[in-house]
Amino acid sequence: MTLTSVDVTLVGAGIMSVTLGTLLKQLRPELRVLLLERLPQEAQESSSAWNNAGTGHAGNCELNYTPMAADGSISLAKALDINEAFDLSRQFWTHLVRAGALGSPEAFIQGVPHMSFVLGEERRAYLRERHRLMSAHHCYRGMAYSEERAQVAEWAPLLIEGRDPGATISATRFVGGTDVNFGALTSQLLDHLRSCPPFEARFSTAVKGLQRRQEGGWRLETRDQGTGEPRLIDSGTVFLGAGGGALTLLQKAGIPEGRGYGGFPVSGLWLRCSHPEVASRHRAKVYGMAAAGSPPMSVPHLDTRLVDGRQWLLFGPYAGFSTKFLKSGSLCDWPGSLRPGNLLPQLAVARDNLALTEYLIGQVFASSEERFAALQNFYPNARSSDWSLAVAGQRVQIIKADARRGGVLQFGTEVVHAADTSLVAVLGASPGASAAVAISLEILRSCFREKLPDGWERTLKRILPSYGEAIRLDADLCRRIRSESAEVLRLGMS
Ligand SMILES: Cc1cc2nc3c(=O)[nH]c(=O)nc-3n(C[C@H](O)[C@H](O)[C@H](O)COP(=O)(O)OP(=O)(O)OC[C@H]3O[C@@H](n4cnc5c(N)ncnc54)[C@H](O)[C@@H]3O)c2cc1C
C-alpha cells in the first residue's frame, strides 16, 4: 500500500478547504498540502452554486440576524458580526484578484441589492425600527426603507404586480449586496492552489478512518471510490472541511473534544425559474420573515442568481428531512452517528424544539400547491409553468451537549479542534460559505499559530487591511475597504 506523508491534509473540496488551504499557502508557501475529495470533482456538495442560495451574507437583509427581544429592542450584534466576516471575505478575494491568483471576479461575485420584505402592521413596526437603527450605522449606510407601492415596485416589480392594493407592505433595500457563486469560487481557488507546489488534490478518494500517530499527527486511511484501492496518508495536521461529512469523521477520530456532538440533517428544495423575461425583471435578493418555529436557514427568499453567465430566479428553500449528511451521502448517516454520548442531547433538543419539529413535518408533507402559495406571497403573479423544483444542498445542524438543558441546537458554525491542535473540524452550516475567511482565520489562530513563520499576522494585515480591527467601530476603514473591494471585484456599487 502506498504511503504519502504531508504537512496538512484538507478533507473535502468545498469552499472551506480551499479557503483555508489558500490562506495557509499565502503564509507558508512551502507547506506540503494534500486535498482529498470523495467525489470526482470539487464543489459538488453544499458549495455548488445550485445547492446554496449564493447570498453574500452580510446581515443586510436576513431578519433572523436582527431579532427583537421581549422588551421590543432590536440587537444589531449578530448582523454586524456577519457583516464584518463578509468584509474579510471580500478583502481576501480582492487581494487574490489583484495578485492575479483568481480569474474574472464576475464569474463568482456580482452586485445584487439585498432587500427585506414584510406584510402586516406588526412586521412593519419591526422593519421600520430595524431600518432606523441600521441606517444610522456606517456599516449599513444608505439602506433605504419604504412603505410605498410605487417605490417598492421600482425596486422589485414582481413583489407588487398582482398584489392586493390594500396590503400593508414594507421593505428595505441595500444596494451594496452581492450574489456569490461559491462553486465557481471554489474552482478558481483550487486552480490557484494547483499552481502553488507542493500541493496535490486527489479526487474520488474517500477518507475512511483516522488514527493518531504516536510520533504526532494522524494516519488517514483512504479508499479510491472507483478501484477500491486503499491508501495511507501521514499528516501533521488534518482539517475536516467535509461539510455534512465532518461530524462522521470527527467521530472516527475519537478526540475527546468531539464527544457529545450530534447532527440533525435538514434537506431543502428550491423553485427555480430560468425564463429570461421573468428573471430579467427581478434584480434583488428579497428575504422575508421566518414562519413561527422554522429554523433560521429556512427563511424564504426570492433571489436573483447569476450562474454560468445567465440570470435566474430562485425561491425557497423549503425544508425537508432526510437522514443523509451529504446530498450524495447514505441514509445510514444519521442513525450511524448516534452514540451514547449524543443521544441525550438529541432527545433534549427534540423536547425543547417542538415548534421546529412541527414546522419540518409541515414542510415535508407540503403539497406542490402549498409550496407555490408560499412563492405567491412574494410574487403574486407567478405562473407555475415557469418554475421547476430543484433539490438544494443538505445541512447538518449541530446539536451540542449542554449542562443545563441536556442538549442545544446550534444554528451557527462550530470549530472543534483537538487539544494538541493536530486536527480541526468545521461543523454546522450558517452563515456558511460567506464566512469562510473569518472561519479560516479562527482556525489559523487556534491551530496553526505555532506552525506559521514569525510575522504571519503582519502578512495577513497586508492581505486583509481590516485584520485585527473592528470595521463596525471605524467608519473610514469601512468606507475604504468597501470601495476598494467594490472596484477590484467590479461590483459596480459600494
Ligand atoms: C440550502 C442551502 C442554502 C445555503 N445558502 C447559503 C448562502 O446563501 N450563503 C452562504 O454563504 N452559505 C449558504 N449555505 C451554506 C454553504 O453552502 C456552506 O456553509 C458551505 O458551502 C460549506 O462548505 P464546505 O466546504 O464546508 O462543505 P461542502 O461544500 O459540502 O464540501 C464538503 C466536501 O467534503 C467531501 N467529503 C465529505 N466526506 C468526505 C470524506 N469522508 N472523504 C473525502 N471527502 C469527503 C464532500 O464530498 C464535499 O465535496 C447554504 C447551504 C444550504 C444547504
The ligand as a Gaussian input file, in Angstrom:
#p B3LYP/6-31G(d) Opt

LIG

0 1
 C      -29.866000      25.130000       1.106000
 C      -28.621000      25.858000       1.469000
 C      -28.530000      27.240000       1.255000
 C      -27.372000      27.921000       1.628000
 N      -27.282000      29.252000       1.323000
 C      -26.125000      29.920000       1.599000
 C      -25.989000      31.270000       1.204000
 O      -26.885000      31.846000       0.595000
 N      -24.822000      31.902000       1.510000
 C      -23.808000      31.275000       2.199000
 O      -22.802000      31.918000       2.461000
 N      -23.920000      29.976000       2.566000
 C      -25.042000      29.284000       2.274000
 N      -25.160000      27.970000       2.608000
 C      -24.082000      27.330000       3.377000
 C      -22.900000      26.986000       2.492000
 O      -23.335000      26.380000       1.307000
 C      -21.977000      26.040000       3.261000
 O      -21.676000      26.594000       4.524000
 C      -20.652000      25.827000       2.550000
 O      -20.829000      25.534000       1.185000
 C      -19.928000      24.686000       3.254000
 O      -18.711000      24.469000       2.586000
 P      -17.825000      23.228000       2.972000
 O      -16.589000      23.340000       2.168000
 O      -17.691000      23.166000       4.460000
 O      -18.715000      21.950000       2.596000
 P      -19.097000      21.300000       1.186000
 O      -19.165000      22.287000       0.095000
 O      -20.297000      20.460000       1.448000
 O      -17.846000      20.391000       0.882000
 C      -17.524000      19.267000       1.668000
 C      -16.839000      18.253000       0.773000
 O      -16.332000      17.198000       1.576000
 C      -16.472000      15.990000       0.863000
 N      -16.409000      14.883000       1.805000
 C      -17.299000      14.554000       2.777000
 N      -16.901000      13.459000       3.446000
 C      -15.719000      13.081000       2.893000
 C      -14.815000      12.007000       3.146000
 N      -15.036000      11.112000       4.104000
 N      -13.700000      11.910000       2.381000
 C      -13.423000      12.823000       1.404000
 N      -14.265000      13.848000       1.118000
 C      -15.380000      13.983000       1.864000
 C      -17.826000      16.154000       0.199000
 O      -17.984000      15.278000      -0.896000
 C      -17.798000      17.612000      -0.211000
 O      -17.302000      17.809000      -1.517000
 C      -26.291000      27.240000       2.241000
 C      -26.360000      25.853000       2.433000
 C      -27.504000      25.166000       2.033000
 C      -27.534000      23.686000       2.202000

